[in-house]
Amino acid sequence: MLKIAMLDTRVKPRRPVNRAGTISVNSVTTLDCVVRDYSASGVRLEMVSTAAVPAEFVLTLDGVTAPRLCRLIWRSQQAIGASFIEGASA
């Protein structure tokens, strides 16, 4: 079986974490997630299903006071990669 390594094109190196988070889809709907890695520029999240995650969303991490506005970069069935939108207030 041939495995092809994916080129890591991240702007900042990510560090592994295992922290609960919440994605705010709109003012009423939230989705639970687990943060798997995190950097100054983005994040990888895992959840039961990514189908309801919009192109832009607000991410709140347990124990962190400031929510972050995020832009979806990639999606699989149970994980997403997102970049932080700098200069935007959540």
C-alpha positions as CSV (number, residue, x, y, z in Angstrom):
1,M,0.0,0.0,0.0
2,L,1.4,3.3,-1.1
3,K,1.2,6.2,1.5
4,I,1.7,9.7,0.3
5,A,2.9,12.2,2.9
6,M,0.9,15.4,3.0
7,L,2.9,18.6,2.9
8,D,2.4,20.7,6.1
9,T,1.7,24.2,4.9
10,R,0.7,25.7,8.3
11,V,1.9,29.3,8.9
12,K,2.7,28.5,12.6
13,P,3.6,25.2,14.2
14,R,0.7,23.6,16.2
15,R,1.0,22.0,19.5
16,P,-1.2,19.0,20.5
17,V,-3.9,19.7,23.1
18,N,-7.0,17.8,24.4
19,R,-9.4,20.5,25.4
20,A,-13.2,20.7,25.2
21,G,-14.6,23.5,23.1
22,T,-17.8,24.9,21.7
23,I,-18.6,26.1,18.1
24,S,-21.2,28.8,18.0
25,V,-23.0,28.4,14.6
26,N,-25.4,31.3,15.3
27,S,-26.9,33.0,18.4
28,V,-28.9,29.8,19.2
29,T,-27.0,26.8,17.9
30,T,-23.8,25.4,19.4
31,L,-21.8,22.3,18.6
32,D,-19.5,20.5,21.1
33,C,-16.0,19.7,19.9
34,V,-12.5,18.6,21.1
35,V,-9.5,20.7,20.2
36,R,-6.7,18.4,19.1
37,D,-4.1,20.9,18.1
38,Y,-3.7,24.7,18.4
39,S,-1.4,27.4,17.2
40,A,-1.4,31.2,17.0
41,S,-2.9,31.0,13.5
42,G,-5.3,28.1,13.6
43,V,-6.8,24.9,15.2
44,R,-7.9,21.3,14.4
45,L,-11.2,20.2,16.0
46,E,-12.8,16.8,16.2
47,M,-16.6,16.3,16.7
48,V,-19.3,13.7,16.0
49,S,-20.2,15.3,12.7
50,T,-18.9,18.4,10.9
51,A,-21.9,18.7,8.6
52,A,-23.4,21.7,10.5
53,V,-20.1,23.7,10.8
54,P,-20.4,26.9,8.7
55,A,-17.7,28.6,6.7
56,E,-17.1,31.1,9.6
57,F,-17.9,30.4,13.3
58,V,-17.0,31.4,16.8
59,L,-14.9,29.0,18.9
60,T,-14.9,29.1,22.6
61,L,-12.4,26.9,24.6
62,D,-13.1,25.7,28.1
63,G,-11.0,27.7,30.5
64,V,-10.2,30.5,28.0
65,T,-12.2,33.7,28.3
66,A,-11.9,35.2,24.8
67,P,-13.9,33.5,22.0
68,R,-12.1,33.4,18.6
69,L,-13.6,34.0,15.2
70,C,-12.6,31.2,12.8
71,R,-12.7,30.4,9.1
72,L,-13.1,26.8,7.9
73,I,-10.1,25.7,5.9
74,W,-10.8,21.9,5.5
75,R,-13.4,19.4,6.6
76,S,-13.7,15.6,6.9
77,Q,-16.6,13.7,8.5
78,Q,-15.4,14.1,12.0
79,A,-12.7,16.8,12.0
80,I,-12.1,20.3,10.7
81,G,-9.2,22.6,10.3
82,A,-9.7,26.3,10.8
83,S,-7.7,29.5,10.8
84,F,-8.3,32.4,13.2
85,I,-9.6,35.6,11.6
86,E,-7.3,38.2,13.0
87,G,-8.6,41.7,13.9
88,A,-12.2,40.5,14.0
89,S,-14.2,40.5,17.3
90,A,-16.2,37.4,18.1
